[in-house]
Amino acid sequence: MIDKNIVKTLVEEWLQDKEYFLVDIQISQDDRIVVEIDHADGVWIEDCVELSKFIEDHLERDEEDYELEVGSAGLGQPFKVEQQYINFIGKEVEVLDGDGKKVKGILKAVEGRDFTVAVEEKVKEEGKKRPQLQEVEHTYSMDEVKYCKYLISFK
C-alpha cells in the first residue's frame, strides 16, 4: 500500500510558492489515491493536471500500481480545513452542530479552530409583545460541529 505521508510530502512540495492549499488526501486499500486541493478563487483543471503529473513523476509505478485522482474540494461540500472557513468569511453557510441542530447564516469570523456565524432569529425583547427578528451571532468549534458548508445561491 502506498504511504500517505509520501504523497502528502509530494503535494506539499508542489504547493510551495502557490496560493493553493491541501484539503485532503485519501488512499484506499486498493491504492486509489484521491488528492483534494483548493484556492480562494477556485481550482483550475490545468493545475490539477500539473499536480497529478508531479505526483506520478515521483511515485514508482513499477513498485506499486495505483489510481490517482487530483481535484478540487468541491463547492457545497463540508469544509475540512481552516483555510476553507477563512475563504468563505462573509458568505452564507450551513452548520450542523454537535447536537444535530442545523442553522444557516453568514460566516463572520474565524479565530483558531473557532468560527462565528450570524443567524437571523426571533428574539423576545423586554417590553415588547412579540419576538423581533434580529441577527444573533453563534460561535462554534470546527472540531465539534458535524459539518459547515458553503450554501450555493442562484439569486
Secondary structure, DSSP 8 states (H G I E B T S, - for coil): ---HHHHHHHHHHHHTTSS-EEEEEEE-TT-EEEEEEE-TT---HHHHHHHHHHHHHHS-TTT---EEEEEE--TTS---SHHHHHHTTTSEEEEE-TTS-EEEEEEEEEETTEEEEEEEEEE--TT-SS-EEEEEEEEEETTTSSEEEE-----
